[in-house]
């Protein structure tokens, strides 16, 4: 699971994400790995939750959130 640290010990944790396709690829060292593919042209699901510093979900948390879709290399996906 992935997390992003935010102010005061609260973290965003990815609770669910769905991909459009799973492809197998071969690394340079010969090992196989899954590549998860999500198209920005099709709807996809991404659910996040806010957790405290002890990693306990904060269920009554009301925070403004803004999401930016990024490629793995950190470049923003154009909308």
TORBA-522679 format. One line per field, with one value per residue: x negated, y, z of N, C-alpha, C in turn; residue in one letter; residue number from 1. Coordinates in nm, 2 decimals. Layout:
REM TORBA-522679
n.X = c(X/...)
n.Y = c(Y/...)
n.Z = c(Z/...)
ca.X = c(X/...)
ca.Y = c(Y/...)
ca.Z = c(Z/...)
c.X = c(X/...)
c.Y = c(Y/...)
c.Z = c(Z/...)
residuo = c(A/...)
num = c(NUM/...)
REM end
This chain:
REM TORBA-522679
n.X = c(-0.08/-0.04/-0.15/-0.12/-0.28/-0.14/-0.07/-0.09/-0.11/0.09/0.18/0.23/0.37/0.36/0.65/0.79/0.73/0.80/0.70/0.67/0.55/0.33/0.00/-0.26/-0.60/-0.95/-1.23/-1.55/-1.74/-1.63/-1.42/-1.07/-0.80/-0.50/-0.32/-0.12/0.15/0.31/0.54/0.57/0.78/1.00/1.25/1.15/1.09/1.00/0.95/0.89/0.78/0.77/0.52/0.40/0.10/0.04/0.12/0.39/0.72/0.88/1.20/1.39/1.29/1.26/1.13/1.00/0.92/0.69/0.62/0.36/0.29/0.02/-0.25/-0.46/-0.72/-0.69/-0.60/-0.32/0.00/0.16/0.47)
n.Y = c(-0.12/0.23/0.54/0.89/1.14/1.39/1.71/1.73/1.46/1.31/1.08/1.01/0.72/0.47/0.30/0.15/0.07/0.04/-0.13/-0.11/-0.30/-0.58/-0.64/-0.86/-0.82/-0.83/-0.78/-0.61/-0.78/-1.02/-1.12/-1.16/-0.93/-0.78/-0.53/-0.27/-0.12/0.18/0.37/0.71/0.78/0.64/0.57/0.53/0.38/0.51/0.50/0.67/0.70/0.88/0.85/0.84/0.92/0.68/0.50/0.45/0.45/0.76/0.83/1.03/1.25/1.56/1.70/1.92/1.79/1.76/1.61/1.50/1.36/1.15/1.04/0.75/0.85/1.10/1.31/1.52/1.41/1.51/1.68)
n.Z = c(0.00/-0.06/0.07/0.15/0.32/0.52/0.67/1.03/1.10/0.97/0.71/0.37/0.25/0.00/-0.06/-0.24/-0.58/-0.92/-1.21/-1.57/-1.72/-1.70/-1.77/-1.85/-1.82/-1.92/-1.73/-1.75/-1.63/-1.68/-1.52/-1.47/-1.44/-1.33/-1.51/-1.44/-1.60/-1.66/-1.82/-1.90/-2.06/-2.00/-1.75/-1.41/-1.09/-0.78/-0.45/-0.15/0.19/0.50/0.74/1.08/1.27/1.39/1.20/1.20/1.07/1.01/1.04/1.06/0.94/0.78/0.52/0.28/-0.04/-0.31/-0.61/-0.83/-1.13/-1.21/-1.41/-1.38/-1.38/-1.27/-1.42/-1.50/-1.60/-1.89/-1.91)
ca.X = c(0.00/-0.11/-0.11/-0.18/-0.28/-0.08/-0.10/-0.04/-0.11/0.19/0.13/0.32/0.33/0.45/0.73/0.83/0.72/0.83/0.62/0.74/0.48/0.20/-0.09/-0.39/-0.72/-1.08/-1.33/-1.68/-1.80/-1.56/-1.31/-0.94/-0.73/-0.37/-0.31/0.02/0.18/0.43/0.55/0.64/0.89/1.11/1.27/1.08/1.12/0.89/1.00/0.79/0.83/0.68/0.48/0.32/-0.04/0.03/0.18/0.53/0.81/0.96/1.32/1.47/1.20/1.31/1.02/1.00/0.81/0.67/0.54/0.30/0.25/-0.12/-0.31/-0.56/-0.84/-0.66/-0.54/-0.18/0.08/0.23/0.61)
ca.Y = c(0.00/0.35/0.65/1.02/1.21/1.53/1.79/1.68/1.31/1.24/1.03/0.95/0.58/0.42/0.19/0.07/0.12/-0.07/-0.10/-0.16/-0.42/-0.62/-0.70/-0.92/-0.77/-0.89/-0.68/-0.63/-0.89/-1.15/-1.14/-1.12/-0.85/-0.73/-0.39/-0.23/-0.02/0.26/0.47/0.83/0.80/0.56/0.59/0.43/0.39/0.53/0.54/0.70/0.72/0.95/0.78/0.91/0.88/0.54/0.43/0.42/0.53/0.87/0.81/1.15/1.36/1.64/1.77/1.94/1.71/1.78/1.51/1.53/1.23/1.16/0.92/0.70/0.94/1.22/1.41/1.53/1.36/1.62/1.65)
ca.Z = c(0.00/-0.07/0.16/0.13/0.45/0.52/0.80/1.16/1.11/0.89/0.59/0.27/0.21/-0.11/-0.01/-0.36/-0.72/-1.02/-1.33/-1.69/-1.78/-1.64/-1.87/-1.80/-1.90/-1.87/-1.69/-1.82/-1.57/-1.72/-1.43/-1.51/-1.35/-1.38/-1.53/-1.42/-1.70/-1.64/-1.93/-1.86/-2.15/-1.95/-1.61/-1.32/-0.95/-0.68/-0.32/-0.05/0.33/0.59/0.86/1.18/1.27/1.43/1.09/1.23/0.99/1.07/0.97/1.07/0.89/0.67/0.47/0.13/-0.11/-0.45/-0.67/-0.96/-1.19/-1.25/-1.46/-1.28/-1.38/-1.20/-1.50/-1.49/-1.71/-1.94/-1.91)
c.X = c(-0.09/-0.06/-0.18/-0.17/-0.23/-0.10/-0.03/-0.03/0.00/0.13/0.25/0.28/0.42/0.52/0.77/0.79/0.74/0.76/0.70/0.68/0.36/0.12/-0.21/-0.50/-0.85/-1.18/-1.46/-1.76/-1.74/-1.44/-1.18/-0.88/-0.60/-0.38/-0.16/0.05/0.31/0.43/0.62/0.76/1.01/1.13/1.19/1.11/1.00/0.96/0.89/0.86/0.73/0.65/0.40/0.18/-0.06/0.09/0.32/0.62/0.88/1.09/1.41/1.39/1.26/1.20/1.04/0.89/0.81/0.58/0.48/0.25/0.11/-0.16/-0.41/-0.69/-0.82/-0.60/-0.39/-0.11/0.16/0.38/0.68)
c.Y = c(0.12/0.46/0.78/1.10/1.35/1.59/1.72/1.53/1.24/1.20/0.99/0.81/0.53/0.29/0.09/0.14/0.00/-0.03/-0.16/-0.29/-0.45/-0.69/-0.75/-0.86/-0.83/-0.77/-0.71/-0.75/-1.03/-1.18/-1.09/-1.03/-0.81/-0.58/-0.36/-0.11/0.04/0.36/0.59/0.86/0.72/0.58/0.49/0.47/0.41/0.58/0.56/0.72/0.80/0.87/0.87/0.86/0.74/0.45/0.38/0.51/0.64/0.88/0.94/1.27/1.43/1.74/1.80/1.87/1.75/1.67/1.55/1.39/1.24/1.03/0.87/0.78/1.07/1.33/1.41/1.48/1.48/1.58/1.72)
c.Z = c(0.00/0.02/0.11/0.27/0.43/0.66/0.92/1.17/1.04/0.76/0.50/0.24/0.10/-0.06/-0.13/-0.49/-0.81/-1.15/-1.45/-1.75/-1.71/-1.75/-1.80/-1.89/-1.84/-1.85/-1.76/-1.76/-1.60/-1.63/-1.49/-1.40/-1.41/-1.40/-1.53/-1.51/-1.66/-1.75/-1.88/-1.96/-2.10/-1.80/-1.53/-1.18/-0.87/-0.56/-0.22/0.09/0.40/0.71/0.95/1.18/1.32/1.32/1.12/1.14/1.07/0.99/0.96/1.02/0.77/0.62/0.32/0.07/-0.25/-0.51/-0.80/-1.01/-1.25/-1.32/-1.36/-1.28/-1.32/-1.28/-1.49/-1.61/-1.76/-1.95/-2.03)
residuo = c(X/X/X/X/X/X/X/X/X/X/X/X/X/X/X/X/X/X/X/X/X/X/X/X/X/X/X/X/X/X/X/X/X/X/X/X/X/X/X/X/X/X/X/X/X/X/X/X/X/X/X/X/X/X/X/X/X/X/X/X/X/X/X/X/X/X/X/X/X/X/X/X/X/X/X/X/X/X/X)
num = c(1/2/3/4/5/6/7/8/9/10/11/12/13/14/15/16/17/18/19/20/21/22/23/24/25/26/27/28/29/30/31/32/33/34/35/36/37/38/39/40/41/42/43/44/45/46/47/48/49/50/51/52/53/54/55/56/57/58/59/60/61/62/63/64/65/66/67/68/69/70/71/72/73/74/75/76/77/78/79)
REM end
